[in-house]
Amino acid sequence: MNDGAKSTGAVALVMGGIGAAFALAACCAVPLALASLGVGTAWLSPIVSASQPHAEVLTGVSAAALLGSVGVVARAPKHCEPSATCARPWFRWTIIGAALIGAALLVLSKVYA
């Protein structure tokens, strides 16, 4: 698999994992955080009603996508062409940081559910 497909796959996986975790956390954790910042949360009700019947599936999808995204960047070669994605450490750390944010959302969705 070429470098562009790996970077696109890592981004797609981490965004899917964050999206699924956000859908799960929309019932309790996200409104609590947004309300503490003074932001209204009425717009979250359609997300909550759509995600609650599928909570177990969304949990599995989110966990698998987040782990997969970290796996893709962790398995990238450490020594490669100067212009390749694997040579950009900021990309690797951005994906890992985004996966950590998704994991925090996933944990919060289970703690506050």
TORZA-482518 format. One record per residue: residue number from 1; x, y, z of N, C-alpha, C in turn; chain. Coordinates in Angstrom, 3 decimals. Atoms other than C-alpha are relative to their C-alpha. Layout:
TORZA-482518
ZAPA   nr    n_east   n_north      n_up   ca_east  ca_north     ca_up    c_east   c_north      c_up  kette
ZAPA  NUM         X         Y         Z         X         Y         Z         X         Y         Z      A
...
***
This chain:
TORZA-482518
ZAPA   nr    n_east   n_north      n_up   ca_east  ca_north     ca_up    c_east   c_north      c_up  kette
ZAPA    1     0.849    -1.173     0.000     0.000     0.000     0.000     0.892     1.233     0.000      A
ZAPA    2    -0.861    -1.179     0.072     1.392     3.403    -0.909    -0.225     0.937     1.174      A
ZAPA    3    -0.014    -0.894    -1.163     2.058     6.215     1.538    -1.250     0.870     0.067      A
ZAPA    4     1.192    -0.841     0.021    -0.887     8.390     0.434    -1.226    -0.745     0.475      A
ZAPA    5     1.149     0.795    -0.443    -3.371     5.586     0.969     0.064    -0.263     1.496      A
ZAPA    6    -0.141     0.220    -1.437    -1.968     4.905     4.431    -0.385     1.242     0.786      A
ZAPA    7     0.335    -1.220    -0.733    -2.258     8.537     5.488    -1.491     0.298    -0.101      A
ZAPA    8     1.443    -0.192     0.153    -5.782     8.797     4.072    -0.755    -0.984     0.868      A
ZAPA    9     0.643     1.007    -0.840    -6.720     5.574     5.843     0.087     0.341     1.475      A
ZAPA   10    -0.156    -0.376    -1.409    -5.335     6.793     9.159    -0.919     1.153     0.352      A
ZAPA   11     0.881    -1.146    -0.253    -7.241    10.072     8.875    -1.457    -0.454     0.011      A
ZAPA   12     1.383     0.485     0.053   -10.464     8.279     7.892    -0.341    -0.818     1.248      A
ZAPA   13     0.256     0.802    -1.191   -10.155     5.827    10.761    -0.134     0.856     1.250      A
ZAPA   14     0.065    -0.812    -1.208    -9.458     8.455    13.400    -1.242     0.896    -0.019      A
ZAPA   15     1.213    -0.824     0.067   -12.299    10.687    12.157    -1.255    -0.853     0.228      A
ZAPA   16     1.126     0.897    -0.266   -14.695     7.726    12.134    -0.100    -0.366     1.466      A
ZAPA   17    -0.009     0.330    -1.425   -13.647     6.788    15.644    -0.456     1.159     0.864      A
ZAPA   18     0.437    -1.181    -0.749   -14.101    10.335    16.913    -1.483     0.253    -0.234      A
ZAPA   19     1.417    -0.201     0.294   -17.469    10.599    15.168    -0.881    -0.957     0.781      A
ZAPA   20     0.778     0.977    -0.757   -18.752     7.395    16.744     0.056     0.289     1.498      A
ZAPA   21    -0.120    -0.334    -1.419   -17.424     8.411    20.157    -0.808     1.256     0.333      A
ZAPA   22     0.792    -1.202    -0.222   -19.046    11.844    19.805    -1.488    -0.338     0.033      A
ZAPA   23     1.409     0.397     0.008   -22.379    10.231    18.946    -0.383    -0.665     1.314      A
ZAPA   24     0.265     0.641    -1.290   -22.132     8.145    22.105     0.037     1.007     1.144      A
ZAPA   25    -0.150    -0.963    -1.084   -21.018    11.048    24.287    -1.013     1.136    -0.084      A
ZAPA   26     0.951    -1.099     0.178   -23.757    13.340    22.935    -1.132    -0.025     1.015      A
ZAPA   27     1.099     0.079    -0.966   -26.213    12.121    25.571     0.347     0.683     1.312      A
ZAPA   28    -0.303    -0.452    -1.363   -24.353    13.131    28.694     1.282     0.819     0.111      A
ZAPA   29    -1.299    -0.641    -0.212   -20.675    14.066    28.548     0.154     1.298    -0.797      A
ZAPA   30    -0.159    -1.198     0.829   -20.743    16.554    25.657    -0.914     1.131     0.476      A
ZAPA   31     0.819    -1.104    -0.509   -23.780    18.541    26.938     0.521     0.574     1.315      A
ZAPA   32    -0.557    -0.479    -1.259   -22.175    18.744    30.370     1.193     0.921    -0.248      A
ZAPA   33    -1.177    -0.820     0.311   -18.938    20.087    28.912    -0.400     1.298    -0.701      A
ZAPA   34     0.412    -1.205     0.716   -20.678    22.499    26.547    -0.782     0.955     0.894      A
ZAPA   35     0.757    -0.857    -0.911   -23.068    23.771    29.216     0.929     0.714     0.981      A
ZAPA   36    -0.948    -0.660    -0.902   -20.127    24.486    31.490     0.741     1.138    -0.706      A
ZAPA   37    -0.611    -1.073     0.780   -18.718    26.630    28.669    -1.012     1.061    -0.420      A
ZAPA   38     1.042    -0.959     0.340   -22.055    28.420    28.225    -0.578    -0.176    -1.388      A
ZAPA   39     0.502     0.266     1.341   -22.925    26.824    24.871    -1.277    -0.831     0.121      A
ZAPA   40     1.249     0.741    -0.016   -26.474    25.606    24.240     0.155    -1.386    -0.598      A
ZAPA   41    -0.158     1.383     0.440   -26.950    21.883    23.676    -1.276    -0.600    -0.576      A
ZAPA   42     1.252     0.531     0.538   -30.466    21.572    22.230     0.209    -0.682    -1.349      A
ZAPA   43    -0.260     0.578     1.311   -29.010    20.705    18.820     0.506    -1.437     0.079      A
ZAPA   44    -0.515     1.361    -0.152   -27.638    17.438    20.240    -1.107    -1.051     0.076      A
ZAPA   45     1.060     0.991    -0.205   -31.047    15.786    20.753    -0.211    -0.938    -1.189      A
ZAPA   46     0.128     0.977     1.089   -31.322    14.311    17.217     1.148    -1.014    -0.033      A
ZAPA   47    -1.143     0.918    -0.023   -27.836    12.814    17.575    -0.195    -1.047     1.090      A
ZAPA   48     0.222     0.924    -1.111   -28.749    11.278    20.923    -1.051    -1.034    -0.363      A
ZAPA   49     1.084     0.940     0.320   -32.004     9.764    19.685     0.403    -0.972    -1.101      A
ZAPA   50    -0.450     0.909     1.057   -30.268     8.282    16.629     1.073    -0.967     0.484      A
ZAPA   51    -1.124     0.838    -0.396   -27.260     6.880    18.476    -0.314    -0.976     1.131      A
ZAPA   52     0.237     0.847    -1.171   -28.753     5.353    21.629    -0.402    -1.436    -0.322      A
ZAPA   53     0.311     1.415     0.289   -30.326     2.249    20.003     1.204    -0.811    -0.489      A
ZAPA   54    -1.171     0.678     0.576   -26.929     1.435    18.485     1.247     0.217     0.842      A
ZAPA   55    -1.125    -0.360    -0.864   -24.701     2.205    21.488     1.092    -1.062     0.014      A
ZAPA   56    -1.019     1.057    -0.063   -22.966    -1.186    21.622     0.799    -0.071    -1.295      A
ZAPA   57    -0.688     0.054     1.286   -22.175    -1.196    17.907     0.915     1.213    -0.161      A
ZAPA   58    -0.824    -1.200     0.105   -20.931     2.392    18.022     1.233    -0.073     0.899      A
ZAPA   59    -1.155     0.166    -0.887   -18.681     1.542    20.956     1.065    -0.863    -0.665      A
ZAPA   60    -0.950     0.878     0.681   -17.081    -1.313    19.036     0.632     0.644    -1.213      A
ZAPA   61    -0.520    -0.675     1.189   -16.745     0.700    15.837     0.997     1.084     0.394      A
ZAPA   62    -0.891    -1.072    -0.434   -15.198     3.636    17.679     1.323    -0.551     0.512      A
ZAPA   63    -1.234     0.572    -0.545   -12.705     1.500    19.592     0.861    -0.604    -1.107      A
ZAPA   64    -0.761     0.624     1.084   -11.709    -0.466    16.486     0.617     1.045    -0.928      A
ZAPA   65    -0.527    -1.037     0.893   -11.315     2.669    14.351     1.140     0.767     0.647      A
ZAPA   66    -1.070    -0.739    -0.678    -9.253     4.492    16.955     1.268    -0.845     0.123      A
ZAPA   67    -1.167     0.881    -0.067    -6.977     1.510    17.503     0.607    -0.220    -1.380      A
ZAPA   68    -0.499     0.184     1.369    -6.714     0.987    13.743     0.785     1.187    -0.497      A
ZAPA   69    -0.723    -1.194     0.455    -5.670     4.576    13.124     1.377     0.089     0.642      A
ZAPA   70    -1.307    -0.005    -0.673    -2.912     4.343    15.715     0.870    -1.116    -0.560      A
ZAPA   71    -0.754     1.107     0.595    -1.886     0.993    14.254     0.580     0.343    -1.353      A
ZAPA   72    -0.489    -0.379     1.328    -1.567     2.450    10.765     1.228     0.898     0.119      A
ZAPA   73    -1.164    -0.898    -0.108     0.753     5.245    11.860     1.151    -0.645     0.770      A
ZAPA   74    -1.072     0.668    -0.745     2.672     3.000    14.265     0.771    -0.967    -0.893      A
ZAPA   75    -0.651     0.957     0.886     3.408     0.494    11.509     0.704     0.656    -1.178      A
ZAPA   76    -0.671    -0.693     1.094     4.626     3.156     9.084     1.509    -0.095     0.200      A
ZAPA   77    -1.452     0.113    -0.140     8.334     2.818     8.346     0.604     1.253     0.620      A
ZAPA   78    -0.667    -1.114    -0.677    10.617     4.985    10.429     0.994     0.709    -0.921      A
ZAPA   79    -0.967    -0.568     0.932    13.101     5.550     7.608    -0.595    -0.076    -1.398      A
ZAPA   80     0.619    -0.018     1.316    11.676     6.637     4.269     0.435     1.238    -0.773      A
ZAPA   81    -0.325    -1.143     0.856    11.827     9.244     1.499    -0.246     1.306     0.758      A
ZAPA   82     0.157    -1.271    -0.720    12.196    12.861     2.702    -1.378     0.651    -0.139      A
ZAPA   83     1.291    -0.648     0.192     8.822    13.947     1.247    -1.186    -0.893     0.364      A
ZAPA   84     1.079     0.943    -0.289     6.790    10.908     2.344    -0.669     0.332     1.331      A
ZAPA   85     0.758    -0.254    -1.225     4.132    11.017     5.052     0.694    -0.587     1.217      A
ZAPA   86    -0.646     0.627    -1.150     6.104     8.655     7.268     1.187     0.823     0.494      A
ZAPA   87    -1.109    -0.843    -0.416     8.890    11.239     7.347    -0.473     1.243     0.757      A
ZAPA   88     0.550    -1.155    -0.699     6.559    13.807     8.888    -0.461    -0.422     1.389      A
ZAPA   89     0.394     0.431    -1.341     6.494    13.186    12.656    -1.234     0.729     0.516      A
ZAPA   90     1.180    -0.729    -0.452     3.823    15.857    13.156    -1.275    -0.732    -0.415      A
ZAPA   91     1.178     0.749     0.442     1.389    13.711    11.129    -0.268    -1.160     0.945      A
ZAPA   92     0.119     1.138    -0.923     2.054    10.707    13.348    -0.557     0.462     1.349      A
ZAPA   93     0.447    -0.495    -1.301     1.574    12.762    16.525    -1.398     0.607    -0.064      A
ZAPA   94     1.358    -0.529     0.158    -1.558    14.463    15.168    -1.017    -1.125     0.029      A
ZAPA   95     0.917     1.147     0.009    -3.212    11.103    14.496    -0.082    -0.607     1.397      A
ZAPA   96     0.011     0.567    -1.356    -2.187     9.783    17.918    -0.746     0.926     0.962      A
ZAPA   97     0.721    -0.952    -0.849    -3.447    12.965    19.617    -1.497    -0.022    -0.253      A
ZAPA   98     1.420     0.073     0.326    -6.759    12.802    17.766    -0.608    -1.301     0.507      A
ZAPA   99     0.491     1.279    -0.523    -7.113     9.132    18.722    -0.157     0.063     1.515      A
ZAPA  100     0.142    -0.176    -1.447    -6.535    10.083    22.363    -1.237     0.820     0.347      A
ZAPA  101     1.226    -0.784    -0.210    -9.292    12.711    22.121    -1.223    -0.891    -0.201      A
ZAPA  102     1.103     0.930     0.233   -11.596    10.072    20.647    -0.143    -1.010     1.121      A
ZAPA  103     0.053     0.952    -1.112   -10.674     7.629    23.393    -0.556     0.665     1.255      A
ZAPA  104     0.551    -0.721    -1.158   -11.413    10.273    26.028    -1.507     0.180    -0.142      A
ZAPA  105     1.443    -0.105     0.231   -14.830    10.886    24.458    -0.691    -1.337     0.239      A
ZAPA  106     0.589     1.330    -0.178   -15.480     7.156    24.422    -0.088    -0.372     1.471      A
ZAPA  107     0.025     0.283    -1.436   -14.545     6.769    28.077    -1.047     0.862     0.715      A
ZAPA  108     0.975    -0.894    -0.615   -16.622     9.803    29.067    -1.432    -0.419    -0.326      A
ZAPA  109     1.344     0.434     0.362   -19.599     8.418    27.164    -0.443    -1.187     0.850      A
ZAPA  110     0.345     1.140    -0.852   -19.458     5.269    29.280    -0.086     0.393     1.464      A
ZAPA  111     0.020    -0.434    -1.402   -18.775     7.056    32.571    -1.284     0.757     0.307      A
ZAPA  112     1.156    -0.846    -0.258   -21.617     9.566    32.230    -1.305    -0.547    -0.559      A
ZAPA  113     1.242     0.565     0.565   -24.144     7.279    30.510    -0.918    -0.536     1.065      A
***
